[in-house]
Amino acid sequence: MKNKKYTGIVCVVLILVMLMMVTGCGNNEVVQEEADSSENIEATFNPEDSGALQMAVTRPSSLNPLFNGNESLTQMYHLVYEGLVTFNENREIEPELAKEWEWDERGQSITFTLRSNVTWHDGELFKPEDVIFTINAMKNKVSNLDYPFIHADIINQIADARKVSDHQVQISFSRPFSGGLEALVFPILPQHLFDGSGSSLLTSDDFPIIGTGRYQIVEHDMSRTFKLNYYPDYWGESPYIKEIFVSVVPDREAAMSMFESGEIDIVEPLSIDWTKHTDRDEVTGKSFLSNKYEFIGVNFTNEWMDQKELRQAIAYAIDREQILQQLYFNHGVVTDTPVFPHSWLSASDELTYSFHQETARQMIQGLEIPEETVFTLLTNEDNQLRVATAHVIAEQLSEVGLAVEVEKADWEDFQDRIAQRDYDMVLAGWHLSFLPDFSFAFHSTQRDAGNFIQYQNDDMDEILENIFGAANQNQKQEEWGRFQRLFVEEMPYISLFYKNHAILHRETLKGDLKPHAFNLFNGIENAYVMKVETED
């Protein structure tokens, strides 16, 4: 409606997931030029005449956005619900329902000033009480309810939320918490619909889908369809697309089938070689960097792997660019650390460990490893792309004098062997949260949990603690710089790359849609569906 909308962003907690998906993408690049004839039609088409958008989601188990674990519904809900703040493509925090905020000096509480011109889709005013109610619901403080919450690790950092004025709310944390803003990107719910006896609706199939977002849900059947209309009293910029029809499908394969048959306009591809779809004139792809990070972990109880010179030599010996090109269709970004490469927290675009076989060979010779030594490289057999990567890595290491045997295991065996430290190296991956905190992986207190490699370093412990409790952005950025410098020196993991992901859309979907990992519909207000005239 009025103001220019704000784009979404953020950094976040990390969740160690050794199970990986093989989807790809990278930096919002359009991967296929559209034909000249299409451009001519586009130039004469008025975006205000946009047609409806057709899309699909997989069948959800809950309609409550706070309890929903369905990623496709989460993405659709970015059109319907809003948080206090959101992320942009560089993981920076931007305003959403809060127009501004102020930290206290210790970094332990944030006072948010809320937008005054926001209404819920039923016409009720958005108020500080809605924020407080949502946080209390997430902390299981709504009476007589027992339900799972997918953001539990984040919300447990919140000690209190209180109303300061009619347009201000203060959120306090249990201790100084530099990730406080990144933790507050969750959707806000309307208190007036769930107060008192209405609390049972939080877990009901009759959950009322009322948000503050650009689109309101006007019809829905949880197992069949959703219909979204533009909400005319929306506080931000109005979109060209006024209607969105959403089909509910059993799985992503069904969604892809609907896209291929022309029934929907936009879809997430299933495979890493998604560019094969853009060979067709009517399909365009947009790629972006995902949260999926591939790495080699080493067993620090192994006397050789405990030597950082060997870990550094391995990093020099692996041609990561070649692996990306040959196996991943170049859908990724090589990195030396687990910090998201496009984040404002990333200290450098330059690689320390560029491929250099001679350096690796000399370092390995200097270690005088017995000639008969054979190292194991373990990976999970259900991920064929990772298995292929392991064999390429083994071959590259053999070229610099390191004998490596690839061992693959089913998922249960894989986890057991990691727990028992029955490996020398392991090829695995993280699906990282948007709130960056690597304590679970590298802090010495986590050696019986996420720090499965048994890494211990007092400087690393100190830096991770300083990052968590940084009182301001400058201190936070400084400590993240220290983390990356120490990581590159120590190499507790040999980083490979972040994988790309993508969306595919019909070439009739025009405009400046800029998907990123947090919000696939970023820029939806600038997109439009060009109607195609058909002859009788």
C-alpha positions as CSV (number, residue, x, y, z in Angstrom):
1,M,0.0,0.0,0.0
2,K,2.3,2.8,1.2
3,N,5.9,2.5,2.3
4,K,8.6,0.7,0.3
5,K,8.8,-2.8,1.8
6,Y,11.8,-4.1,3.6
7,T,13.6,-7.1,2.5
8,G,14.2,-10.1,4.8
9,I,17.6,-11.3,6.3
10,V,19.6,-12.8,9.1
11,C,22.2,-15.1,10.7
12,V,21.3,-17.9,13.0
13,V,21.9,-20.9,15.3
14,L,23.4,-24.0,13.7
15,I,21.9,-27.4,13.7
16,L,24.3,-30.3,13.0
17,V,22.7,-32.5,10.4
18,M,24.9,-35.0,8.8
19,L,22.1,-35.9,6.4
20,M,22.3,-33.9,3.4
21,M,20.2,-32.9,0.5
22,V,21.5,-32.4,-3.0
23,T,19.9,-29.3,-4.2
24,G,21.8,-26.4,-5.7
25,C,22.0,-22.7,-6.3
26,G,24.1,-19.4,-5.9
27,N,23.8,-15.6,-5.8
28,N,20.4,-14.7,-7.4
29,E,21.6,-15.1,-11.0
30,V,19.2,-15.7,-13.8
31,V,20.5,-18.7,-15.6
32,Q,18.8,-18.3,-18.9
33,E,18.3,-15.3,-21.1
34,E,14.7,-14.9,-22.3
35,A,14.0,-14.7,-26.0
36,D,13.8,-11.4,-27.8
37,S,10.2,-12.0,-28.7
38,S,9.3,-12.5,-25.1
39,E,11.1,-9.3,-24.1
40,N,9.1,-7.4,-26.7
41,I,5.8,-8.8,-25.2
42,E,7.0,-8.0,-21.7
43,A,7.8,-4.4,-22.7
44,T,4.2,-3.8,-23.8
45,F,2.6,-5.6,-20.9
46,N,1.3,-3.5,-17.9
47,P,2.3,-5.2,-14.6
48,E,-0.9,-3.8,-13.1
49,D,-2.7,-6.4,-15.3
50,S,-0.9,-9.3,-13.7
51,G,-2.6,-12.6,-13.6
52,A,-2.8,-14.9,-10.6
53,L,0.3,-16.9,-9.4
54,Q,-0.1,-20.7,-9.2
55,M,2.2,-22.6,-6.8
56,A,2.2,-25.7,-4.6
57,V,3.1,-26.7,-1.0
58,T,3.5,-30.2,0.4
59,R,0.8,-31.4,2.9
60,P,1.4,-29.8,6.3
61,S,0.8,-31.5,9.7
62,S,0.1,-28.2,11.5
63,L,-1.2,-24.8,10.2
64,N,0.4,-22.9,13.2
65,P,3.5,-21.3,11.8
66,L,5.2,-21.6,15.2
67,F,4.9,-25.4,15.2
68,N,5.1,-26.1,11.5
69,G,8.1,-28.1,10.4
70,N,7.1,-28.1,6.7
71,E,9.6,-25.9,4.7
72,S,7.2,-25.3,1.8
73,L,4.5,-24.0,4.1
74,T,7.1,-21.9,5.9
75,Q,8.0,-20.2,2.6
76,M,4.3,-19.6,1.7
77,Y,3.8,-18.2,5.2
78,H,6.3,-15.4,4.4
79,L,3.5,-14.0,2.3
80,V,1.0,-14.1,5.2
81,Y,2.9,-13.6,8.5
82,E,5.7,-11.3,9.6
83,G,8.2,-11.1,12.4
84,L,9.6,-8.2,14.3
85,V,12.6,-8.3,12.0
86,T,13.7,-10.3,9.0
87,F,16.8,-11.2,6.9
88,N,18.2,-9.9,3.6
89,E,20.4,-11.9,1.3
90,N,23.5,-10.9,3.2
91,R,22.1,-12.2,6.5
92,E,21.7,-8.6,7.8
93,I,18.7,-7.8,9.9
94,E,16.1,-5.5,8.5
95,P,12.9,-4.0,10.0
96,E,9.5,-5.7,9.5
97,L,6.8,-5.2,12.2
98,A,9.3,-3.3,14.3
99,K,10.5,-0.1,12.6
100,E,13.5,0.4,14.9
101,W,15.1,-1.0,18.0
102,E,17.7,-0.2,20.7
103,W,20.0,-2.5,22.6
104,D,20.9,-1.9,26.3
105,E,24.5,-1.3,27.1
106,R,25.1,-5.0,28.2
107,G,23.6,-6.5,25.1
108,Q,20.9,-8.3,27.2
109,S,17.7,-6.6,26.2
110,I,16.2,-4.9,23.1
111,T,13.5,-2.3,23.1
112,F,11.5,-2.4,19.8
113,T,9.4,0.5,18.5
114,L,6.5,-1.1,16.5
115,R,4.9,0.2,13.4
116,S,1.7,2.1,14.2
117,N,-0.1,1.5,10.9
118,V,-0.3,-2.3,11.0
119,T,-3.5,-4.3,11.2
120,W,-4.3,-8.0,11.3
121,H,-6.1,-9.5,8.4
122,D,-9.4,-9.3,10.4
123,G,-8.9,-5.6,10.9
124,E,-7.7,-5.6,14.5
125,L,-4.7,-3.4,15.3
126,F,-1.3,-5.0,15.8
127,K,-0.1,-4.3,19.4
128,P,2.8,-5.0,21.8
129,E,0.5,-7.6,23.5
130,D,0.6,-9.7,20.3
131,V,4.4,-10.0,20.6
132,I,4.3,-10.9,24.3
133,F,1.6,-13.5,23.7
134,T,3.6,-15.1,20.8
135,I,6.7,-15.4,23.0
136,N,4.7,-16.8,25.9
137,A,3.1,-19.3,23.6
138,M,6.5,-20.3,22.3
139,K,7.8,-20.8,25.8
140,N,4.8,-23.1,26.6
141,K,3.3,-20.6,29.0
142,V,-0.2,-20.8,27.5
143,S,-2.2,-22.8,30.0
144,N,-2.9,-26.5,29.6
145,L,-1.1,-26.9,26.4
146,D,1.6,-29.4,25.6
147,Y,3.0,-29.2,22.1
148,P,6.3,-29.3,20.3
149,F,8.0,-26.1,19.2
150,I,10.6,-26.1,16.4
151,H,12.4,-23.0,17.7
152,A,12.9,-24.2,21.3
153,D,16.7,-23.7,21.4
154,I,16.3,-20.0,20.3
155,I,13.3,-19.1,22.4
156,N,14.9,-20.5,25.6
157,Q,17.3,-17.6,25.4
158,I,14.4,-15.2,26.0
159,A,13.9,-14.4,29.7
160,D,11.0,-11.9,29.5
161,A,8.9,-9.8,27.2
162,R,7.0,-6.7,28.5
163,K,5.0,-3.8,27.2
164,V,6.8,-0.4,27.5
165,S,4.2,1.7,25.7
166,D,1.4,1.4,23.2
167,H,4.0,1.1,20.5
168,Q,7.0,-0.4,22.3
169,V,7.9,-3.8,23.6
170,Q,11.1,-4.8,25.5
171,I,12.5,-8.3,25.1
172,S,15.2,-9.4,27.6
173,F,17.5,-12.4,27.4
174,S,18.8,-14.7,30.2
175,R,22.3,-13.4,29.5
176,P,24.0,-11.1,27.0
177,F,23.1,-12.6,23.6
178,S,24.6,-11.1,20.4
179,G,22.2,-13.2,18.3
180,G,19.1,-11.7,19.8
181,L,17.9,-10.0,16.7
182,E,18.5,-13.1,14.5
183,A,16.5,-15.1,17.0
184,L,13.4,-12.9,16.6
185,V,12.5,-13.5,13.0
186,F,9.7,-15.9,13.9
187,P,6.1,-15.0,12.9
188,I,3.9,-13.0,15.4
189,L,0.4,-14.3,16.1
190,P,-2.7,-12.2,17.1
191,Q,-3.4,-12.5,20.8
192,H,-7.1,-11.7,20.4
193,L,-7.8,-14.9,18.6
194,F,-6.1,-17.2,21.1
195,D,-6.6,-15.7,24.5
196,G,-8.5,-17.6,27.1
197,S,-10.5,-20.5,25.7
198,G,-9.2,-19.8,22.3
199,S,-5.8,-21.2,23.3
200,S,-6.9,-24.7,22.1
201,L,-6.9,-23.3,18.5
202,L,-3.1,-23.1,18.6
203,T,-2.9,-26.9,18.0
204,S,-6.2,-27.3,16.1
205,D,-6.9,-28.1,12.5
206,D,-9.2,-25.1,12.8
207,F,-6.2,-22.8,13.5
208,P,-7.2,-19.3,12.2
209,I,-4.6,-18.2,9.6
210,I,-4.6,-14.5,10.4
211,G,-1.4,-12.6,9.8
212,T,-0.2,-9.0,9.1
213,G,1.5,-9.9,5.8
214,R,1.0,-8.7,2.2
215,Y,-1.4,-11.5,1.5
216,Q,-4.4,-12.9,3.5
217,I,-5.7,-16.4,3.2
218,V,-9.3,-16.2,2.1
219,E,-10.0,-19.9,1.5
220,H,-8.2,-23.1,2.6
221,D,-8.5,-26.8,2.8
222,M,-5.5,-28.2,4.6
223,S,-5.4,-31.3,2.3
224,R,-6.2,-29.6,-1.0
225,T,-5.7,-25.9,-1.6
226,F,-5.1,-22.4,-0.2
227,K,-6.2,-19.2,-1.9
228,L,-4.4,-15.9,-1.0
229,N,-5.6,-12.4,-1.9
230,Y,-3.7,-9.2,-1.5
231,Y,-4.6,-7.5,1.8
232,P,-5.6,-4.0,0.8
233,D,-4.7,-2.4,4.2
234,Y,-1.2,-3.8,4.2
235,W,1.3,-1.3,5.7
236,G,3.9,-1.7,3.0
237,E,4.1,-1.6,-0.8
238,S,1.3,-3.2,-2.7
239,P,2.1,-6.0,-5.1
240,Y,1.1,-6.4,-8.8
241,I,0.0,-10.0,-8.1
242,K,-3.3,-9.8,-6.4
243,E,-4.2,-13.5,-6.2
244,I,-2.2,-16.7,-5.5
245,F,-3.6,-20.2,-5.8
246,V,-1.8,-22.9,-3.9
247,S,-2.2,-26.6,-4.5
248,V,-1.5,-29.0,-1.7
249,V,0.5,-32.0,-2.9
250,P,1.8,-35.1,-1.2
251,D,5.5,-34.5,-1.9
252,R,8.1,-32.4,-3.8
253,E,8.0,-34.9,-6.7
254,A,4.3,-34.1,-7.2
255,A,5.0,-30.4,-7.2
256,M,7.7,-30.8,-9.8
257,S,5.4,-32.9,-11.9
258,M,2.8,-30.1,-11.8
259,F,5.4,-27.6,-12.8
260,E,6.5,-29.7,-15.8
261,S,2.9,-30.0,-16.9
262,G,2.3,-26.3,-16.7
263,E,-0.1,-26.4,-13.8
264,I,2.0,-24.2,-11.5
265,D,4.3,-21.2,-12.2
266,I,7.1,-21.7,-9.6
267,V,8.8,-24.7,-7.9
268,E,11.9,-25.7,-6.1
269,P,13.9,-28.3,-8.2
270,L,14.6,-31.7,-6.9
271,S,18.2,-32.3,-8.2
272,I,21.5,-30.6,-8.4
273,D,21.3,-30.6,-12.2
274,W,18.3,-28.3,-12.2
275,T,19.7,-26.2,-15.1
276,K,18.5,-29.0,-17.5
277,H,15.0,-27.6,-17.0
278,T,16.1,-24.1,-18.2
279,D,17.0,-25.5,-21.6
280,R,13.3,-25.0,-22.4
281,D,12.4,-21.5,-23.5
282,E,9.5,-21.3,-21.2
283,V,11.5,-21.9,-18.0
284,T,13.8,-19.6,-16.1
285,G,15.9,-20.4,-13.0
286,K,17.2,-18.2,-10.2
287,S,19.9,-19.5,-7.9
288,F,21.0,-18.5,-4.5
289,L,23.4,-19.8,-1.8
290,S,21.8,-22.3,0.5
291,N,22.5,-23.1,4.2
292,K,24.1,-26.4,3.2
293,Y,27.8,-26.6,4.0
294,E,30.0,-29.6,3.0
295,F,33.1,-30.4,5.0
296,I,35.6,-33.0,6.1
297,G,35.8,-33.6,9.8
298,V,38.9,-35.3,11.3
299,N,39.2,-37.6,14.3
300,F,41.4,-35.7,16.8
301,T,42.1,-38.9,18.7
302,N,44.2,-40.0,15.7
303,E,47.8,-39.0,16.3
304,W,48.3,-37.8,12.7
305,M,45.0,-36.0,12.3
306,D,45.8,-34.2,15.5
307,Q,48.6,-32.4,13.7
308,K,47.4,-29.2,12.0
309,E,50.1,-29.4,9.4
310,L,48.4,-32.6,8.0
311,R,45.0,-30.9,8.1
312,Q,46.4,-27.9,6.2
313,A,48.1,-30.2,3.7
314,I,44.8,-32.0,3.0
315,A,43.2,-28.6,2.4
316,Y,45.8,-27.6,-0.1
317,A,45.6,-31.0,-1.9
318,I,41.8,-31.0,-2.6
319,D,40.7,-29.2,-5.8
320,R,37.4,-28.0,-4.5
321,E,36.6,-26.0,-7.6
322,Q,37.1,-29.1,-9.8
323,I,34.7,-31.1,-7.5
324,L,32.1,-28.3,-7.8
325,Q,32.4,-28.2,-11.5
326,Q,32.5,-32.0,-12.2
327,L,30.0,-33.2,-9.7
328,Y,27.8,-30.3,-8.6
329,F,27.4,-28.5,-11.9
330,N,29.3,-25.5,-10.4
331,H,26.4,-24.9,-8.1
332,G,28.2,-23.8,-5.0
333,V,30.8,-21.5,-3.4
334,V,34.2,-22.7,-2.1
335,T,35.0,-21.6,1.4
336,D,37.7,-22.0,4.0
337,T,35.4,-21.6,7.0
338,P,31.8,-22.5,7.9
339,V,30.8,-18.8,8.0
340,F,28.2,-18.1,5.3
341,P,30.3,-16.6,2.5
342,H,27.8,-13.8,1.6
343,S,27.3,-12.8,5.2
344,W,28.3,-9.4,6.6
345,L,30.2,-11.4,9.1
346,S,32.5,-13.1,6.5
347,A,36.0,-11.7,6.9
348,S,37.4,-12.3,3.5
349,D,36.5,-13.3,-0.1
350,E,40.1,-14.6,-0.6
351,L,40.9,-18.3,-0.1
352,T,43.9,-19.2,2.0
353,Y,43.9,-22.9,0.9
354,S,43.7,-22.6,-2.9
355,F,44.5,-25.9,-4.7
356,H,48.3,-26.4,-4.6
357,Q,49.6,-29.9,-4.9
358,E,53.3,-29.1,-4.5
359,T,52.7,-27.3,-1.2
360,A,50.6,-30.2,0.0
361,R,53.2,-32.8,-1.1
362,Q,56.1,-31.0,0.7
363,M,54.0,-30.7,3.9
364,I,53.1,-34.4,3.9
365,Q,56.7,-35.4,3.3
366,G,57.8,-33.3,6.2
367,L,55.5,-35.2,8.5
368,E,57.3,-38.5,7.8
369,I,54.1,-40.5,7.9
370,P,55.0,-44.3,7.7
371,E,54.6,-45.5,4.1
372,E,52.2,-48.3,5.0
373,T,49.7,-45.9,6.7
374,V,46.2,-45.8,5.1
375,F,43.7,-43.3,6.3
376,T,39.9,-43.9,6.1
377,L,37.4,-41.5,4.7
378,L,33.9,-42.3,5.9
379,T,30.7,-41.1,4.4
380,N,27.0,-42.0,4.2
381,E,26.1,-44.4,1.4
382,D,22.6,-43.0,0.8
383,N,24.1,-39.8,-0.6
384,Q,25.6,-40.9,-3.9
385,L,26.9,-37.5,-4.7
386,R,28.8,-37.5,-1.5
387,V,30.2,-40.9,-2.2
388,A,31.4,-39.8,-5.6
389,T,33.0,-36.7,-3.9
390,A,34.8,-39.0,-1.4
391,H,36.4,-41.0,-4.2
392,V,37.6,-37.8,-6.0
393,I,39.1,-36.6,-2.7
394,A,40.8,-39.9,-2.1
395,E,42.3,-39.8,-5.6
396,Q,43.5,-36.2,-5.2
397,L,45.1,-37.1,-1.8
398,S,46.9,-40.1,-3.3
399,E,48.5,-37.7,-5.8
400,V,50.3,-35.9,-3.0
401,G,51.4,-39.1,-1.2
402,L,48.5,-39.8,1.2
403,A,46.9,-43.2,1.0
404,V,43.1,-43.0,1.6
405,E,40.4,-45.7,1.6
406,V,36.8,-44.6,1.1
407,E,34.4,-46.4,3.4
408,K,30.6,-45.9,3.1
409,A,28.0,-46.9,5.6
410,D,24.2,-46.8,6.0
411,W,22.9,-43.9,8.1
412,E,22.6,-45.9,11.3
413,D,26.1,-47.3,10.9
414,F,27.4,-44.0,9.9
415,Q,26.2,-42.3,13.1
416,D,27.4,-45.2,15.2
417,R,30.9,-45.1,13.8
418,I,31.1,-41.3,14.4
419,A,30.0,-41.8,18.0
420,Q,32.6,-44.6,18.5
421,R,35.3,-42.5,16.7
422,D,35.8,-45.3,14.2
423,Y,37.1,-43.2,11.4
424,D,40.1,-41.0,10.4
425,M,38.2,-38.5,8.3
426,V,34.5,-38.1,7.6
427,L,32.8,-36.4,4.7
428,A,29.6,-34.9,5.9
429,G,27.6,-31.7,5.9
430,W,25.7,-29.2,8.1
431,H,22.3,-27.7,7.3
432,L,23.0,-24.5,9.2
433,S,20.5,-22.3,11.0
434,F,20.3,-18.6,10.2
435,L,21.6,-17.8,13.7
436,P,25.4,-18.3,13.6
437,D,26.8,-19.9,16.7
438,F,29.4,-22.7,16.2
439,S,29.8,-23.5,19.9
440,F,28.0,-26.8,19.4
441,A,30.6,-27.9,16.9
442,F,33.9,-26.5,18.3
443,H,33.5,-25.7,22.0
444,S,35.4,-28.2,24.2
445,T,32.3,-28.6,26.4
446,Q,30.4,-30.1,23.5
447,R,32.8,-33.1,22.9
448,D,30.0,-35.5,23.9
449,A,27.5,-33.8,21.6
450,G,28.1,-31.8,18.4
451,N,31.8,-31.6,18.8
452,F,32.1,-35.2,17.6
453,I,35.7,-34.7,16.3
454,Q,36.9,-34.1,19.9
455,Y,38.4,-30.7,19.1
456,Q,39.8,-28.7,22.1
457,N,41.3,-25.3,21.9
458,D,41.2,-22.7,24.7
459,D,41.4,-19.8,22.3
460,M,38.5,-21.2,20.3
461,D,36.4,-21.6,23.5
462,E,37.1,-18.0,24.5
463,I,36.2,-16.6,21.0
464,L,32.9,-18.6,20.8
465,E,31.9,-17.3,24.3
466,N,32.8,-13.8,23.3
467,I,30.7,-14.1,20.1
468,F,27.7,-15.2,22.0
469,G,27.9,-12.4,24.6
470,A,29.1,-9.6,22.4
471,A,27.5,-6.3,23.6
472,N,27.3,-4.6,20.2
473,Q,27.7,-5.1,16.4
474,N,31.3,-3.9,16.3
475,Q,32.4,-6.3,19.0
476,K,30.4,-9.1,17.4
477,Q,32.1,-8.5,14.0
478,E,35.5,-8.3,15.6
479,E,35.1,-11.7,17.4
480,W,33.8,-13.3,14.2
481,G,37.0,-12.1,12.5
482,R,39.1,-13.7,15.2
483,F,37.1,-17.0,14.8
484,Q,37.8,-17.1,11.1
485,R,41.5,-16.4,11.5
486,L,41.9,-19.1,14.1
487,F,39.8,-21.5,12.1
488,V,42.0,-21.1,9.0
489,E,45.1,-21.6,11.1
490,E,43.8,-24.6,13.1
491,M,41.6,-26.2,10.4
492,P,39.4,-28.3,12.8
493,Y,37.4,-29.1,9.7
494,I,38.5,-29.0,6.1
495,S,35.9,-26.8,4.6
496,L,34.7,-27.7,1.1
497,F,31.9,-25.4,-0.1
498,Y,28.4,-24.1,0.5
499,K,25.9,-25.6,-2.0
500,N,23.6,-23.5,-4.2
501,H,19.9,-23.9,-4.4
502,A,17.3,-22.5,-6.9
503,I,13.8,-21.8,-7.8
504,L,12.4,-22.5,-11.3
505,H,9.6,-20.4,-12.7
506,R,7.7,-20.1,-15.9
507,E,9.0,-17.3,-18.2
508,T,5.6,-15.6,-17.8
509,L,6.5,-14.8,-14.2
510,K,8.3,-11.5,-14.6
511,G,9.7,-8.7,-12.4
512,D,12.3,-8.5,-9.7
513,L,11.9,-11.6,-7.6
514,K,15.0,-12.1,-5.6
515,P,14.9,-15.4,-3.7
516,H,17.3,-16.2,-0.9
517,A,17.5,-19.1,1.5
518,F,15.4,-17.5,4.2
519,N,12.6,-16.2,1.9
520,L,12.0,-17.6,-1.5
521,F,9.4,-14.9,-2.2
522,N,11.7,-12.0,-1.4
523,G,10.7,-9.2,-3.9
524,I,7.2,-10.7,-4.6
525,E,5.8,-7.1,-4.6
526,N,7.8,-6.4,-7.8
527,A,6.8,-9.6,-9.6
528,Y,3.9,-10.1,-12.0
529,V,2.4,-12.8,-14.1
530,M,2.2,-11.9,-17.7
531,K,-1.0,-13.2,-19.3
532,V,-0.5,-15.1,-22.5
533,E,-3.1,-14.4,-25.2
534,T,-4.3,-17.5,-26.9
535,E,-5.9,-17.6,-30.3
536,D,-9.3,-19.3,-30.7
